[in-house]
Amino acid sequence: MFRFSIHCFAVSVVVLFFAVGLLSCGGRKNIVDVDELHRQDSLESAMDTLQLVEEEEEPPVAVDGLFDDFFFTFVTNPSFQMQRIEFPLPVMDGDSAMMVVSDDWEKYNKFIYQEQFSVIIEDDDDVLVKNDTSVHRVAVEVIDLDEAVANVYTFRKEETIWKLANIDRRELEDLPNGLFLSFFVHFMNDSTFQQKSIDDPLRVVTAEDTEEDVMVEKKYDAQDWAELKHDFPLPKKELVNIDYGQPSNNRRHKQLLLQSMTDDLFMKFKFHKYHSEWKLIEIEN
């Protein structure tokens, strides 16, 4: 037993001196530092993540082509939004005016992560103005349906760049579709008036869930509106309407298009004025 222990001790000493010799001859270069590898992997992973975030937040090249392309980025990208506001920003309310600095923008910001917008048109072809690259001025009307007033955010395209130029607080009658909007505010705030403003019958056009996207029209009695309005909700507190400069001369027919920038929501509400009374005559979804 003792001899075996001495023999093991001798072997151990030889192995130890052999390892020391390797280290002294440069053997250290072949030893892997696991902790260092982990640190390098973590650093590379963090850099990849940072690069990915930066790439996601980078606005597309064509952001200033159509207003809708610019506006989508303006609404969804806070840092881009701050770059596209001309501070100090003029805010006008009648004859009074004030200048808003960047630190106070949060009080006036109605757009960040805003999802639902509307467009008022008179004819189906009017919506094509959205695709007109010659449009250099767009007014976004933020209408308070309780107070019946609007804050109009005017965007201008100068030297190929869209920017928010000013905010103007206006009465509804001063807007291009002011008479219709005054009716709409009454329509949304008075349930009895709303019920009287439903055409009888009311046409509802929806797309069947088929490969052909067949449109199906159904007619409902006016009293069915109490149930139908839950399936086709209208904005109750605030209407954010985009005026691209489309015609607003027809005083007897309006279409209110509701759409979302984040999903496939699209609803069309058609109104017609019979003599002196507006009626909701058709919904398309």
Secondary structure, 3 states (H helix, E strand, C coil): CHHHHHHHHHHHHHHHHHHHHHHHCCHHHHCCCHHHHHHHHHHHHHHHHHHHHHHHHCCCCCCCCCHHHHHHHHHHCHHHHHHCECCCEEEEECCEEEEECHHHHHHCCCCCCCCEEEEEECCHHHHHHHHCCCCCEEEEEEEECCCCEEEEEEEEEECCEEEEEEEEEEEHHHCCCHHHHHHHHHHHHCHHHHHHCEEEEEEEEEECCCCCCCEEEEEECHHHHHHHHHHCCCCCCEEEEEECCCCCCCCCEEEEEEEECCCCCEEEEEEEEECCEEEEEEEEC
